[in-house]
Amino acid sequence: MELWYTEKQTDSYGITAKIKETYVSEQTEFQKLDMIETEEFGTMLVLDGMVMTTDKDEFVYHEMVAHPALYTHPNPEHVLVVGGGDGGVIREILKHPQVKKAVLVDIDGKVIEYSKKYLPNIAGGLDDPRVEVIVNDGFMHIHDHKNEYDVVMVDSTEPVGPAVNLFTRGFYQGIYDALKEDGIFVAQTDNPWFNSELIASVNRDVKEVFPIVRVYWANVPTYPSGLWTFTMGSKKHDPLLVDESSIPELDTKYYSPRLHKAAFVLPKFVEDLVK
Amino acid sequence: MELWYTEKQTDSYGITAKIKETYVSEQTEFQKLDMIETEEFGTMLVLDGMVMTTDKDEFVYHEMVAHPALYTHPNPEHVLVVGGGDGGVIREILKHPQVKKAVLVDIDGKVIEYSKKYLPNIAGGLDDPRVEVIVNDGFMHIHDHKNEYDVVMVDSTEPVGPAVNLFTRGFYQGIYDALKEDGIFVAQTDNPWFNSELIASVNRDVKEVFPIVRVYWANVPTYPSGLWTFTMGSKKHDPLLVDESSIPELDTKYYSPRLHKAAFVLPKFVEDLVK
């Protein structure tokens, strides 16, 4: 018998992957959590029926959340990740020696627990001494911390279920207040093929809060359409003014010094969404 | 009853799209041809079980085959398209007023016939007076024409079935000979996630024939992984030395003057494939 996982990424389109084994299929306090072993992508974490990460292509998303902001900020010492319980963004943050402390706040402790068990290559950094892991609502954490972080990264699920508050103007204002005077914020903001209105509305909201707003993108095969966008809000530092020759070659597979600015050049129909 | 078209893009991974209607499902002299109406992507042309083009995302591929080469060559008057019977690349070529003649050579007349009927927005340019449509083997056409074209574009299926000869060093040498002294060649060269060896081997072969070889990419949601590569071989003109400010704003949805060079900045794991 062949088992296939099929994710409807829209009402009438989806991806399908042959699976070898189901490790976890559980309703947590916050969401449906599935951890499955696929033939093509290795271990795959699925939340509320949406692929979050896989062994094969996780490096793209995690590198592209972490490095553009960290190489835009001149001295990122104190970094916050909201969501991201699989630990992939933390792993990338730890590649930066300037980072003294990285705080991860995920609302769902089960994501952290199962990622450590089934995705050790992704979650390994969560036990690093520079990392503090907090199981809490990111919205509340942001509210309780002012003028504290150099960089805040939002590695959330889509704006349904537990992440719905993370796509509001109020949340972006909270992040602004949680950042130091030259802080930078970055969030994943879905894809322009099936969810273009979200990109446009987030862009409008972030522009009301941050003086510098930039959108960049990367190819993640297991995310809808394969084109994923990220929105950056910055108080002072502009990612497009970074001297790429000052960026060191890092142990990465997607991001590179050469890609730093190119990732901000959007396909024209995406550019038009955020004008 | 719901009908879904599922394409296995690898042995263990695929995409699936809900369909409203099947217009054509026919074995031509050369390949299996399906023309279906999908909910998400509109009309979809499928050859030998692989999506070739859809109403919704066709602009990406067709623009990105045509414009980078045409804006690298200073005066592209005589252009050849090998394959591309749907007419999408021809439509983009016709946006360039310098082009005096565009020749399309597709081995399968049925692709042309059904594209005109079911994909009129894509195939419309095939009846333009500047266009000559030839139903023939592109390999033979190339062999019979020397020193004739400014730009040759290979818009082929994958290297199985009728297109297998179009991925050989001998074919690239034939194209070199069919090009004038400052001619440019471009071909679609699949994706690096599931078919990385092809990109590497084409790159080695093209480098043996052309002095300037560059690889660029674009996001095409209905192609495997969403990351599609194109390989350009050039006798004289380097796409990376083009003055982007000299490129006019065109009626495009993906390509732009700003994207011209950025498209050549590859994700690091792709860069490593073609070093």
Interface residues (C-beta under 8 A of the other chain):
Chain A: T6 T10 D11 S12 Y13 G14 I15 T16 A17 K18 T38 E39 E40 F41 K56 D57 V60 W193 F194 W217 A218 N219 V220 P221 S225 G226 L227 T252 K253 Y254 Y255 S256 R258 L259 K261 A262 V265 L266 P267 K268 F269 E271
Chain B: T6 T10 D11 S12 Y13 G14 I15 T16 A17 K18 T38 E39 E40 F41 K56 D57 V60 W193 W217 A218 N219 V220 P221 S225 G226 L227 T252 K253 Y254 Y255 S256 R258 L259 K261 A262 V265 L266 P267 K268 F269 E271
